[in-house]
Amino acid sequence: MNATPPESAARFIGPGAWRAGLRYGLLGLPLAFVALPLYVILPNHYARDFGAPLALLGAVLLAARLVDAVLDPWIGRWCDRLWTRSVRSLLLATGLAAVVLALGLWGLLFPPATVREAGSPALLTWAGLLMAVTYTAYSVVAVAHQAWGARLGGNEAQRSRVVAWREGLSLLGVLIAAVLPGTLGLGTTVATFAVLLALGWWAWSGSAVPDHALPAGHAPAVGPSPLRQRAFLRLLAVFVINGTASAVPATLVLFFVQDRLQAPSSIEPAFLATYFLCAALSIPLWVRVVARLGLARTWLVGMALAVAVFVWAATLGTGDVWPFLVVCALSGVALGTDLTLPSALLAGLIGQLGERGQREGAYFGWWSFAAKLNLALAAGLALPLLAWFGYVPGARDEAALHTLTIAYCLLPCGLKLLASGALYGLVIRPQQRLAMTPTPATTN
């Protein structure tokens, strides 16, 4: 196979690269936008505004996310089949999924009055069923979009540019989502999301079509399941542990701000905006570090920074608004590695395994499964544990607040340290051994 980088990826570097980047990456903006209300605002919204019990809410979130996560590998394989049928088929399917996603978000944030008045069981049943449908629609669009980017191929510099456009615009979407709910309300937030989703899909439909593709009508190569690839399993294990560490504070941040810090509600958007703005600004910095340390070692540095920041956050208490803004800024910088480096590692691994242009959907289906598993574990573990140890929203008892601090700050630190060890032992050391082992020249 010719090792020359595909021309479709080369369009992301040089004159006019911004056009290719914007057309492909713009869809990342609404997909990241919707993640904030779905995964951060929704648990707090149901607990505080609708009075949903934390333990039951955590169980419903866990069940809905697990159902959705289990479907992701199948969604990935389905996207591969649509791709081989025609690009138009893939775009049509994702367009329909986008409509379902927008309607689902509205239904989750604004359940019918009859459902709200029927009590917690009916409300949580509504939420669980609608979350499963909405999350699945999100997965169809997100998996297809990520697999498209991986199919663009290219060398490391080109791949990093593709990911940077997608993730940079994703962070812009998160920033908008962080500000809108607290300033213009949830109704405006949903309407804005629907418009952005339509624009993102339209731009994507006119973006660079991957050159690394099978001819129309040809079935993708039948190879071993991604889960039978040891290198993929090692990377996936690190991704799951690290992702769970990041998902726990994402689930609990509003509880920590409102009860541990007792900060005014008007400043909540500033915390979230600082976090994601610093993540966006850090991406060029991390790209420079990658040039010196490599992808895996740079990710390790980001994990170490996150641990140091959250250990400090555990010392904060009532009124520590400004120190927490610094925590948000530094943890946002650490987030920059989580957003860009894992998917770049996966895109390179698919090429190393000789499956580029054929089975990206299968790999990103399992990748999306792992991301959903992270969020499911975070909600399914953190919320019931908080309830078990006596914390309820609005608590001012010191013992309950101490439990909240442990869950928000120290539990993620332990998981990050575990992820760091896994990254070094499962990814970095095997790469070192491979680099030190002489191998016959091969062609790809």
N, C-alpha and C positions, 0 to 999 in steps of 0.2 A: 504494500500500500504506500502511496506517495506520502512522505512526511511533511510536505509543504503546507503551511497553515492555510486553511480555507479562506477564500476571498471574502466570504460573508463576515467573518470575524475581523478581517483586516480593515473593514469599513469603520470600525470603532476607534481607529487611530489615524491621525492625519487630517487634512482639510475636509470639512463637512462631516467629521466624526460626530459632532453634536446632534446632527439630524438622525443618524442611525441610532445613537444612544437614546435620544428622546422618544423615537418611535417604538423602540423595544422596551425601554425602561419605564415609560409613563404608567403602564398598567400596575407597576409595583407600588405606585402612590396610593390608589384606592385600596389595594389589597392590604397594605400596611395600615392604612387609615381605619379599616373596619376591624382590624385586630384589637385596637384599643377598646372600643365599646364592647366587643364580644368577650374579651378575656380579662379586662381590667375593670371596666365600669359595670358590666352586667352583674357580677356577684355582689358588689356593693349596692347596686341599685335594687336588687331583689331583697337583700337583707334589710336595708334601711327603709326604703320607700314602701315595700310590700310586706315587711315583717316576716320574711321566710326564715325558718330556723336554720342556723348555720350547718348543723350536722346533716340535715336532709338536703339542704342546698348543695353541700359538698358532694353528697352521694349522687345527686342528679347530674351535677357537672361531670363527675367522674364517669358515670354511665354513658352520657351523651357523647363525651369526647372519646371514650373507648370505642363505641360503635362507629363513630366517624373514622377514627384512626385505623380500625381493622379494614375499612373499605379502601383506604388509600392505595395499598399495593395493587388492588384490582383496578382502581382508577388509572394508575400509571400504565398498566398493561393495555387498558382500553384506549388511552391516549396514544400509545404506540401504534395500535391498529388504525385509529382514525388518521394518524399521520401518514401511514402507508396508503390509505385510501385516497386522501387528497388534503391539501392544506385547507381548502374551503370547508371540508367536513369537520376538521378540528376547530376552526374558528366558529362555525355555526353552533357546535356543541357547547363551546365555552361561552358564547353569547347567551344562549338559553340559560346556562348555569348562572351567569351574572344577573339575569333578571330574577331568578329564584333567590339569589343571595341578597339582593336589595330588598325584596319583599319580606324575606325572613328576618332581616335585621329590624325592620319596622315592627313586625309582629312580636319580636322578643322584647323590645324596649317599650312597646305600647300594647300590652295584652288587652283583650276586650274586657269591658266592665263586668260582664257576666262571669268571666273567668276569675277576675280579681275578687269579686264578691263571694265566690263559691268557697273560698278558703285556701289555705296553703296546699293541700293535696292536689286540688284541681289546678292551681297556679303552677305548681312544680311539674305536674304532668304536661301541661301546655308547654312550659319552658323546655322540658326534656325532649319532647317530640320535635318541637320546632328547632331546637338547637341541633339535633341530629341532621335534619334536612338542610339547615343553613350551613353548618360546618361542611357537609358533603358538597354542596354547591361551591363553597369556597375552595375546597380541595381540587375540584375539577379545573377551575380556572388557574389556581396557583401551581399545580403540578404540571399542567400543560405549558404554562409560561416559563417555569424553571427549566423544564426539559428542552424547550425551544432554545433557551440561552445556552445550554450545554451543547446542543447540536451545532451551534455556531463554531465550535471548536477553536482552533487557533493556538498560538503559543501562549506562554504564561502571561506575558504582558497584555495580549489581546483578551485572554480570558478574564484577567483582573479588571480590564476596562468594562467588559460586558457586565460583570457582577457589580462594579462600582456604579454604573448608571442605574441598574435596578435597585440596589440598596440605598444609593444616595437619594433617589426619588422616593423610595419607601420611607426614609426618615423624614422627608418633607411631609409626606402623608401623615405620619405619626404626629409631627408637630402641629399640623392643622387640627387633627383629631384631639390633641391634648388641650387645645385652646377653645374649640367650638362648644363642647358640652357645657362648660362653666360660664361661657359668655353669652351664647345665643340659644342655648337649650338643646335638648335631644332631638326635637323635631327638625330643627335646622341642620343638625348634624347628619341625620339620616338623608335628608334631601340633598345636601352637599355631596354625601358619599355616592348617591345614585348618579348625579351628574358627572362626578369624577370617574366613576366606573365606566360609564358610557364613553367618555372621552378616551380613557385608557385603552379600552377594547378597540375603539376605532383606530387609534394610532398604531396599536399592535398589528391590526389587520393589514396595514401598509408598511410594516417593517421589513428588514432584510430577511429573506427566506434562507434557512441554512442550506449550504451547498453539500454538507456532509449528510446526505439523505439517501434512502432507498428509492428507486424508481416507483412511481405511482402504481399501485396494484400488487406490489411485491410484499409478501409477509416478512416481518422482522425475523432475524436469525433466531433459531431456537437454541438457547444456551442454558447453562446452569442458572438456577435462581440466584439473584444477588446475594441471598443469605448463605449461599454455598461458596462465596468468594471470601476467603479469610481476610484479605486486606480491607474489604468493604465492612465486614463485621467488626474489625478492630476500630475503624474510624467511626462506625455507627455507635459502638459502645461509648466512646468518648463523647460523641454528640448528645446521647441520651442523658448521661450523667451531668454534663455541663448545662444542657438545656433545662433539666429539672432544677438545677441550682439557680438559674436565671428566672425560671417561671414562678418559683415560690415568692420572691419579693414582688414580682409583677402582680400576683394575686392579692398580696397583703398590703401593698403600699398605701392605699387610701385608708385602710384601718389604722396603720402606723401613724400616718400624718394626722388623722382626725382625733385619735385617742392617746397615743403616746406623746406626740408633740403638741397636741391640742392647738393646731395651727388654724387660723381663719380659713374658711372655705374659699375665700377669694384668692388665696395664694396657691391653691392646689394646682391650677394650670401652670403656674410658674415653675413648680417642681418638675412636672412632666416635660414642659417645654425645655427646661435647662438640661434635663437628662438626654433627651433625644437630639437637641441641637448640638450638644458636645459630642454625641456619638457621630453625628454627621460631619462635624468639623475635624474629628479625629481620623477619619478614613484616609486622607492624604498622608498623615503622619504614619499610620500603620503600613501604608504601601511602601514608604521609604524604609521602614524597619524590615519589611519582608525582603527587600533587596539585599539586606545585610545578614539577616538571620534565617530566612526561609519562612514558609507559611506556618509550619507546625510550631517552631520555636517562638515565633511572634505570637501565636495563639496562647502559648504557655505564659508569656509575659503578660498578656491581657488578663489571664486567669489570676495571676499573682497580684496584679493591681486591684482586681475586684475583691479579693480576700482582704487585703489591707484596708480598703475603703469600708467594707461592711463590718469589720472588727471595730473600727472607729465609730461607725453609726450606732453600734450597741451601747456606746457610752452616752448617747444623747437622751434628753428628757424634755419635759414640758417647756415650751417656749424657745427651743433651740432651732429656730427657723433658718437663720443664716448659716449655721454649721451644716444643716441638712441640705441647703442649696449647694454647698461645696461637695457634700456627699453625692448629690445628684449629678454634679458636673463630672466628678472623677469616675463615678461608676458608669456614666455615659461614655467617657473615653474608653473604659474597658469594654463596654458593649460593642464598640466599633469592631473589635476583633471577632466577636461572636457573630456579627452580621455578615461579614465579608469573607472570612478565612475558611470556615467549614465547607461552604458550598464551592469555593475555589479548589479546595483539596479534593472534593468529590468529583468535580468536573475533570480534573487532571487524572484522577484514579480511573474514571470510565475510559479515558483515552489509553491509559497504560494497560488496561485489561482488553483492549482491542474491540470495544463495543460502542464506540462513538458513532452516532448516526443511525443506530439500530434499536437500542434498548434503554435510552435515557429515561423514558417514562417509567420503566420498571424500577430503576434505581431511585428516581426522585419520588416515586410512590412510597417506597419503603422509608425514604428520608422524611417525607411528610408524615408518615405513620409515626416515626420517632419524635418529630416535633409535637404532634398531637399528644403522644404518650407523655411527653414532658409536662404539658399543660394539664393533662388529666391527673397525673401523679401529684402535681403541685396542689390542685384544688381538692383532690380526693384524700390527700394526706394532711395538708396544712389546716384546712378549715375544720374537719372533725377533731383533729388534735387540739386546736384552740378551744373548741367547745368542751372537749373532754377535760381540759385543765382549767376550765372556769372562765374563759374569756367570752364576753358577748359584746357586740357593737355598742359603743357608748360607755364602756366600763371605765371607772376611775380608780378601782381598787389596785393597789400597787402590785399585788401578787398576779393579778390578771394581766396587768401591763407588762410585768416582767416576762410572762409567758409569751406575750405578743412580740416582745423584743427578741427573745430567743428564736421564735419561729421566723421572724422577718430578717434578722441579721445573722445569727450564728448557725442556724441550720443551712442556709445557702453557703456559708463559709466552709462547713464540713464537706458539703457536696462538691464545691469547687476544688478543694484539696484532693478529693478522691478523683475528680476529673483530671486534675493536673498529673497525678500519678499514672492514671490510665493513658493519658496522652504521651507521656514520656516512655512508658513501658510498652505500649501497644503500637505506637506510630513512630516516634522519633528513634528509638533504639533499633527497630527492624530496618528503618531507612539507613541508619549508620552501618549496620551489618551488611546490608545489600551494597552500600557504597564501597565497603572494604573488601568485598568478595569479588575476585576477578571472574568475569563471565565472557563467554564467546560473543563476538559481534553479532548482532541480530538486526534484522530490518523490520520495519513496521509499516 
